[in-house]
Amino acid sequence: MDKQFLMEIMEINEKLTEAQSEAAMNEIESIVAVKQKECIDSARRAFEQDDFEKAKEILTKMRYLLNVEEKIKLKKIPL
């Protein structure tokens, strides 16, 4: 796994933990959405080039981003 990507995910998770306002949550959600779009575009190109190893790596990154997205949704739901 790409160490830089894992560091980004850790930073996003930290920001999410510290987020106290709706605005902060929305900012994190926007960052994740941009990264998801980048992954989708990269995965599409990898599949078009029959580069299945690259596609697998990108889809693994997508799982991390989906996990963060789920945490955002759970944090937005008032208990």
Wavefront OBJ file of the C-alpha trace (Angstrom):
o trace
v 0.000 0.000 0.000
v 1.157 3.515 -0.838
v 2.576 5.014 2.376
v 1.712 8.570 1.335
v -1.912 7.549 0.817
v -2.029 5.869 4.225
v -0.650 9.038 5.818
v -3.385 11.053 4.080
v -6.030 8.676 5.421
v -4.584 8.988 8.928
v -4.667 12.788 8.660
v -8.258 12.738 7.422
v -9.242 10.435 10.288
v -7.548 12.799 12.765
v -9.417 15.778 11.317
v -12.638 13.799 11.533
v -12.007 12.938 15.177
v -11.347 16.590 15.975
v -14.213 17.976 13.868
v -16.742 19.734 16.068
v -18.800 21.662 13.529
v -20.940 20.896 10.514
v -18.613 23.068 8.413
v -15.576 21.007 9.437
v -17.424 17.791 8.635
v -18.471 19.149 5.232
v -14.883 20.123 4.440
v -13.655 16.613 5.226
v -16.504 15.142 3.208
v -15.477 17.307 0.227
v -11.859 16.156 0.477
v -12.952 12.520 0.524
v -15.308 13.059 -2.435
v -12.484 14.549 -4.525
v -10.178 11.654 -3.661
v -12.928 9.154 -4.513
v -13.442 10.766 -7.915
v -9.693 10.632 -8.570
v -9.690 6.928 -7.674
v -12.676 6.208 -9.897
v -11.000 7.934 -12.844
v -7.708 6.123 -12.190
v -9.447 2.755 -11.846
v -11.288 3.318 -15.119
v -8.005 4.061 -16.903
v -6.322 1.029 -15.321
v -9.133 -1.269 -16.464
v -9.061 0.243 -19.965
v -5.325 -0.549 -20.114
v -5.863 -4.049 -18.685
v -3.603 -3.104 -15.763
v -5.406 -5.206 -13.189
v -2.694 -4.898 -10.524
v -3.018 -1.110 -10.639
v -6.819 -1.396 -10.601
v -6.633 -3.662 -7.551
v -4.399 -1.146 -5.759
v -6.796 1.699 -6.579
v -9.845 -0.277 -5.453
v -8.098 -0.974 -2.152
v -7.657 2.780 -1.721
v -11.356 3.215 -2.494
v -12.193 0.878 0.398
v -10.250 3.121 2.772
v -12.067 6.183 1.443
v -15.449 4.460 1.748
v -14.585 3.598 5.347
v -13.883 7.273 6.071
v -17.101 8.249 4.297
v -19.022 5.861 6.540
v -17.397 7.379 9.643
v -18.472 10.835 8.453
v -22.073 9.676 8.021
v -22.097 8.077 11.465
v -20.684 11.204 13.076
v -23.323 13.369 11.362
v -26.173 11.268 12.763
v -27.254 12.765 16.102
v -27.509 10.184 18.868
l 1 2 3 4 5 6 7 8 9 10 11 12 13 14 15 16 17 18 19 20 21 22 23 24 25 26 27 28 29 30 31 32 33 34 35 36 37 38 39 40 41 42 43 44 45 46 47 48 49 50 51 52 53 54 55 56 57 58 59 60 61 62 63 64 65 66 67 68 69 70 71 72 73 74 75 76 77 78 79
